Every structure is written in C-alpha cells, then in structure tokens.
Amino acid sequence: MRSLRLMIALHASVAVLGNFEVVSYNLYWWNVGQNNRWQALYDNIEAQNFDLIGFQECENVDQVVASVPRMNGRFDTYAPTEIPGPGDNPAPVAWDSQRFDKLDAGWMEIGSDQYGKRVTVWVRLRDLQNAGSTVFFANTHGPLGDCSRARGDDWQRAVTNNIVAGDMLLYTGDFNCGAGSAAINVLDDARGGAFKLVANGGIDLIFTNGGAELASWRSVGGYPSDHPLITASFEGPTVPSLSPPPSPPSPPSPPPPPPKCGLSSCTGTVLATSAESSTCANRIDWVAANMAGYTELEACQLVAEEYPAECGPCAPQGLAPSPPPSPSLPAGASVALEVVTYNLYWWNVAQNNRWQALYDNIEAHNFELIGFQVNSEDYVSSESWVPLPITPCPAI
C-alpha cells in the first residue's frame, strides 16, 4: 500500500497557479532569548515576502506571529503539543490564511537524540485563490549525528504516508544532514531520491515533488540566528494538471501489401539493387508488362536467374546451386610441371636434312608444354613427324 501511495502522490501531475514563496528558518531560540535579540529576529522575518514558513527551534510560534507585523492577524499555525519529551525541538509551520485553508495536519517521529524526539510536522492546505489546488506542507528538524539511509526513509515516509494524489509537496527543514549524505540521497532526485531539491542552504533545505516551476531561491543572512534563512519562490498553477481526453482509437491499418515476388527475402533493398543498367524491380516489372505470358512470379524467376548475384533473393522457385569449385590442393602441396622453349633453326635443319636429329632431341625430353620458334606449318603436319607421348597437364 505504501508503494502505491508513493507512486500516486509523487508522480501525480501537479501545477501551481499564481506565485508564492516558502521559507525555512531555524530561529536559534535559546540563544536569541538569552541575548534578548527578539527584535532583530522579528525584523529579519518581516523583511521577507512569503506565504508559508517552516520554523525550527521555535518554542512559541504564536509569539513570533504576533510580533511580526506582516504575520500578525493573518497567519495561521500548526504546532502539535502532544509530542512527548522536551519541548525544545518543535518544527511548527505557519501559512497565510488569506491564501490557504487547512484541510488536515499531523506529525511523525523521524528520530531522536540527546535533546529528545525529532519530528516532521505536516499540514494539507487548500489554495483559496485556485479552486481544487492543494499543497502538502511539511517541516522537520533532524536529529544530530544521524544521516543514515534509515533516517532518509523516515523523512520520506512522513510524506508518502500522508500526501494525497495531486498535492504539491513543499518540504522545509533543518535536516542536520547535507546534500550527498545517505539520508538526503533518499530524498534528492539528483541522487536517485523521491523529491526535487530546490533550495540548498547546507543543512537547511527545501524539497518539492516537481509540481511547480522554480522561479528562484536564495539564502538570506539569518542573524541573530546561527542559520541562514532560505527561501524558494515558485510560479505557475497549483491545480493538478488535467490530462486531455484520450484520442479516439485509430481505425485499424490496412493489411500490408504482399511482398514482391511473394518472398520476404525480396526486400526493398534487393529490388533497388542495380543489375547492369536497371534495378531488379524495374527489370521484373518490364518483363511482366512486355513479355507475353509472363506473370509477375515468372518475371521474378527469370530476372533472378539472369542476375543471381543481384536479384537472386527474388526467385520464387529458388536458384540452381552453383557448381562446386574445383578441388583445391592441400596447403603445402605442389604439382610437377615441365615446360620447354626451343628455336628449331628450321631453314638450316631443312637445308642439311637434319630432321631426325631434331626429332630425337625433342623426343629425349619429358615435358608437358613446349613453345617453338622458327617453326613452319610443315613441321607439325610432316608425315615424318613422330608424335610424342605427351601426358596432358592435370587440372589444378
């Protein structure tokens, strides 16, 4: 169930109407009170223009609201009193009641340290300026010395167990863990986490679920606190974006035409292959159109047989196998072959009637090939020629 809520809540299409600003501020309460720097604290808050604010180390949020002129009489608050343990780690929230109306609220323990329980406080707010738009505003003060993944899982559960699909998430806090820690990586989508980190003041952070266009963020000097005041400004709608109605189903596509020559192997690439001065496709079409009695399949077969290397894949009846290649010699084998060249000195042999000596000399050699010079046609046709037992040259 939790994973389903996570999928619905964090990936719902969300937009934000109008502009608004959210602040996270650790008030350093005990030190400001000890040094009576209340007015400096109130002045710093008064100088900001925000619609929602998450406080840490704020033991009396109503005192702050009453003392900051722009908040007095206008901002509502949520500061749960049922949290057990010391009261010096509260994380109250406040919002402009002329802009937002509370729908629900709660808190979840996310850890503890020597100072007591550490919690995430949350409220769900309706945007009064934009009908139907809602904000899930959460605020936390993390425990000291624990930036484990388990802590990040707790911070995430505080949201995913309570957020509603379509809510825009705003998550402020002094997490006491910085970006890159195992705990914050669970939340930071840049490290594979669930939320978008939009303001990074070190350990003072603001996350959202991507439901708004971030206009800007800034870190303001936090004096008299020892923390900066960080603020993120958003613009654009808070209403869940309505998806357009689905398009009517497309009519079924007509069945594809049968392949050329009835063969899937007769592809467009094969048909476009050049076969001398034309392509396989053009030759097939020409035969079918101009040679009487030829169907397209017969034209395919004819062209494929005439140009087997180029158009062979378009032969419906296949192609006759090529003759096997001549056997090759084994590697390293050799063939004995003798060749002779012989100038016969024809006129002189004839003038001195030395034919038999000439023939005997040729007969005495074992050759397969002979080339003559100064020959005469009478030589090869002479009745006195004794044929030589020449063994044919073996095929190689």
Disulfide bonds with the S-S distance in Angstrom:
Cys147-Cys177 2.04
Cys261-Cys300 1.94
Cys266-Cys314 1.93
Cys280-Cys311 1.99
